[in-house]
């Protein structure tokens, strides 16, 4: 009996040592990433804080660093978001509802699901090539705001579909059964019971996907978005630029003043991303309380 007890104690002690070792390893790995991120943030703030002036938001890009701003890039980013958000929400959530609630579980639906999950991890430049082929050349939209928004919608659709499916799948089956027991139809159950219960997860996924989209540069470079735009787009078919492309334009110039402007632009872009992520948290908490 004592032999078995000693063996159990040794086994438990070995597991605790392994657990402690892995815990330390994970803490070290996390600390390295956090320290590197903090170092980058401090460096960006030190370089760009002095350039965070009102002229940065009110002036157009210029070849002279002292009067250059990113007004057209900020407005172009907002316009693109306003086009992307409803398109990606309707198409992405609609596809998720169909796949989870209406589509029969067959080999075809499993193949579609596999393709959607695969597309969610495809490099963004592939979507740029797809947007260049379909929207710019085939549909003759040229380097327009609409072509850019549609390309970025393709980028975020798989992410939104997958996150919306997970949120819908998390709704308990008992909630659906209770709705059917009260005489509700399939659509009434989805609209009045399933969607309100899953809306927190759906909105979180949509906002985080849009946050990724506004930080992407490669797809817009592929479709030919301009790096120097000294005007605001007046329509969907006008040329445009966005903040990541404007930052790329500034960082590629040799003058140190443009490096400072690029750092200031990065701070503005990070502030926008943090604002969107914070809004996702607020919406998630609001809908969770309602449920």
C-alpha positions in Angstrom: 0.0 0.0 0.0 2.8 2.4 0.9 4.5 1.6 -2.5 1.3 2.7 -4.3 1.0 5.8 -2.2 4.6 6.8 -2.9 4.1 6.3 -6.6 1.0 8.4 -6.5 2.8 11.2 -4.6 5.7 11.1 -7.1 3.3 11.2 -10.0 1.4 14.2 -8.5 4.7 16.0 -7.7 5.8 15.4 -11.3 2.6 16.9 -12.7 2.8 19.9 -10.4 6.4 20.5 -11.6 5.3 20.2 -15.2 2.4 22.6 -14.5 4.6 25.1 -12.8 7.2 24.9 -15.7 4.6 25.4 -18.4 3.0 28.3 -16.4 6.4 30.0 -16.2 7.0 29.4 -19.9 3.6 30.9 -20.9 4.2 33.9 -18.7 7.6 34.5 -20.2 6.2 34.1 -23.8 3.4 36.5 -23.0 5.7 39.0 -21.3 8.0 39.1 -24.4 5.1 40.0 -26.6 3.7 42.6 -24.2 7.1 44.2 -23.7 7.8 44.4 -27.4 4.3 45.9 -28.0 4.9 48.5 -25.2 8.3 49.4 -26.7 6.8 50.0 -30.1 3.9 52.0 -28.7 6.3 54.2 -26.7 8.5 54.7 -29.7 5.5 55.7 -31.9 4.1 58.1 -29.3 7.5 59.8 -28.8 7.9 60.2 -32.5 4.3 61.3 -33.4 2.9 63.1 -30.4 4.3 66.5 -31.5 2.6 66.1 -34.9 -0.9 65.5 -33.4 -2.1 69.0 -34.3 -5.5 70.1 -35.6 -3.8 70.5 -39.0 -3.3 66.8 -39.2 -7.1 66.3 -39.4 -8.0 69.4 -41.4 -5.3 69.5 -44.1 -4.9 67.4 -47.2 -1.7 65.5 -48.0 1.1 67.6 -49.3 4.7 67.3 -50.5 5.6 69.7 -47.7 5.6 68.0 -44.3 4.8 71.2 -42.4 1.4 71.6 -44.0 0.6 67.9 -44.7 -2.5 66.3 -43.2 -4.6 63.2 -43.6 -8.1 64.6 -44.0 -8.8 62.7 -47.2 -7.5 59.4 -45.7 -9.6 59.8 -42.5 -12.8 60.6 -44.5 -12.0 57.8 -47.0 -11.7 55.3 -44.2 -15.0 56.4 -42.7 -16.8 56.3 -46.1 -15.4 52.8 -46.7 -16.6 51.6 -43.3 -20.1 53.1 -43.9 -20.3 51.0 -47.1 -18.7 47.8 -45.7 -20.7 47.6 -42.4 -24.2 47.1 -43.8 -23.1 44.9 -46.7 -20.9 42.6 -44.5 -23.5 42.4 -41.8 -26.4 41.5 -44.1 -24.5 39.1 -46.2 -22.5 37.5 -43.4 -25.2 37.1 -40.8 -27.7 36.0 -43.5 -25.3 33.3 -44.7 -24.7 32.2 -41.1 -28.5 32.0 -40.4 -29.0 29.9 -43.5 -26.2 27.5 -42.8 -27.1 27.0 -39.1 -30.9 27.1 -39.2 -32.1 26.2 -42.7 -29.5 24.2 -44.6 -29.7 20.5 -44.3 -26.6 18.8 -43.0 -25.1 17.1 -46.1 -21.8 16.7 -47.8 -22.4 19.9 -49.8 -23.0 22.0 -46.6 -19.9 20.5 -45.0 -17.9 21.4 -48.1 -19.2 25.0 -48.0 -18.4 25.2 -44.3 -14.9 23.9 -44.9 -14.4 26.5 -47.6 -15.7 29.3 -45.5 -13.4 28.4 -42.6 -10.4 28.1 -45.0 -11.2 31.5 -46.6 -11.1 33.1 -43.1 -7.4 32.4 -42.9 -6.4 33.3 -46.5 -3.8 36.1 -46.8 -5.4 39.5 -47.4 -3.5 40.1 -50.6 -5.4 37.2 -52.2 -8.6 39.2 -51.7 -6.9 42.2 -53.3 -6.1 40.1 -56.4 -9.8 38.9 -56.5 -11.1 42.5 -56.1 -8.7 43.6 -58.9 -10.0 40.9 -61.2 -13.8 41.2 -60.4 -14.5 44.7 -59.4 -11.8 46.8 -61.1 -11.5 45.0 -64.4 -14.5 42.8 -64.9 -17.1 45.3 -63.5 -15.1 48.4 -64.6 -15.3 50.1 -61.3 -11.7 51.3 -61.6 -9.9 52.7 -58.5 -13.1 53.8 -56.9 -14.4 53.9 -53.4 -17.0 51.3 -54.2 -14.4 48.8 -55.6 -12.3 49.2 -52.4 -15.3 48.7 -50.1 -16.5 45.6 -52.0 -13.0 44.1 -51.9 -12.8 44.7 -48.2 -16.3 43.2 -47.7 -15.0 40.0 -49.4 -12.1 40.1 -46.9 -14.3 40.2 -43.8 -17.2 38.0 -44.9 -15.7 34.7 -44.0 -14.7 36.0 -40.5 -18.2 37.3 -39.9 -19.9 34.2 -41.1 -17.8 32.0 -38.8 -18.2 34.2 -35.8 -22.0 34.5 -36.4 -22.3 30.8 -36.7 -20.6 30.2 -33.4 -22.9 32.8 -31.7 -26.0 31.2 -33.2 -24.8 27.7 -32.4 -24.3 28.7 -28.7 -28.0 29.4 -28.3 -29.5 26.5 -26.3 -31.8 24.2 -28.2 -34.3 24.5 -25.4 -34.9 28.1 -26.4 -35.9 27.0 -29.9 -38.1 24.2 -28.6 -39.9 26.6 -26.3 -40.6 28.9 -29.2 -41.9 26.1 -31.4 -44.1 24.9 -28.4 -45.8 28.3 -28.3 -46.7 27.9 -32.0 -44.0 30.1 -33.6 -42.9 29.5 -37.1 -39.3 28.8 -38.1 -38.6 32.4 -39.0 -40.4 33.8 -35.9 -38.2 31.5 -33.8 -35.0 32.7 -35.5 -36.0 36.4 -35.5 -37.5 36.7 -32.1 -35.6 34.1 -30.1 -32.3 33.0 -31.7 -31.0 36.3 -33.1 -31.6 38.4 -29.9 -29.9 35.7 -27.9 -26.9 35.6 -30.2 -26.7 39.3 -31.1 -23.9 40.0 -28.6 -21.6 37.5 -30.2 -22.6 38.5 -33.7 -22.0 42.2 -33.2 -18.7 41.5 -31.5 -17.5 39.4 -34.5 -18.7 42.0 -37.0 -17.0 44.9 -35.3 -13.7 43.0 -34.8 -13.8 42.0 -38.5 -14.3 45.6 -39.5 -11.4 46.6 -37.2 -9.2 44.2 -39.1 -10.3 45.6 -42.4 -9.5 49.3 -41.7 -6.0 48.3 -40.8 -5.3 46.4 -44.0 -3.2 47.8 -46.8 -2.4 45.0 -49.2 -5.8 44.5 -50.8 -6.3 48.2 -51.5 -2.8 48.5 -52.9 -3.6 45.6 -55.3 -6.8 47.3 -56.6 -4.8 50.6 -57.1 -6.0 52.8 -54.3 -4.1 56.1 -54.6 -1.4 57.1 -52.1 -1.8 60.8 -52.7 -5.4 62.2 -52.7 -5.8 65.9 -52.1 -9.6 65.9 -52.3 -12.7 64.2 -50.8 -14.6 61.6 -52.7 -18.0 63.0 -53.8 -19.4 59.7 -55.0 -19.0 55.9 -54.9 -17.0 55.9 -58.2 -14.5 58.6 -57.1 -10.9 57.8 -56.2 -10.0 57.5 -52.6 -7.3 56.7 -50.0 -7.4 55.3 -46.5 -5.3 55.8 -43.4 -3.0 52.8 -43.8 -2.1 53.8 -47.3 -1.4 57.4 -46.3 0.8 56.1 -43.5 2.6 53.9 -45.9 3.1 56.8 -48.2 4.6 59.0 -45.5 6.8 56.2 -44.0 8.3 55.6 -47.5 9.6 59.1 -47.8 13.2 59.9 -46.7 12.5 63.2 -44.8 12.4 62.7 -41.0 9.4 65.1 -40.8 7.3 62.6 -42.7 8.3 59.8 -40.3 6.8 61.9 -37.5 3.6 62.4 -39.5 3.5 58.6 -40.1 3.8 58.0 -36.4 1.0 60.5 -35.7 -1.1 58.7 -38.3 -0.5 55.4 -36.6 -1.6 56.9 -33.3 -4.9 58.1 -34.9 -5.4 54.7 -36.5 -4.8 52.9 -33.2 -7.2 55.2 -31.4 -9.9 54.3 -34.0 -9.2 50.6 -33.6 -9.4 50.9 -29.8 -12.6 52.8 -30.1 -14.2 50.1 -32.3 -13.0 47.3 -29.9 -14.4 49.2 -26.9 -17.7 49.6 -28.7 -17.8 45.9 -29.3 -17.3 45.3 -25.6 -20.1 47.7 -24.7 -22.5 46.2 -27.2 -21.7 42.7 -26.0 -22.3 43.7 -22.3 -25.6 45.5 -23.2 -27.1 42.5 -25.1 -25.8 40.1 -22.4 -27.7 42.0 -19.8 -30.8 42.1 -21.9 -30.7 38.3 -22.3 
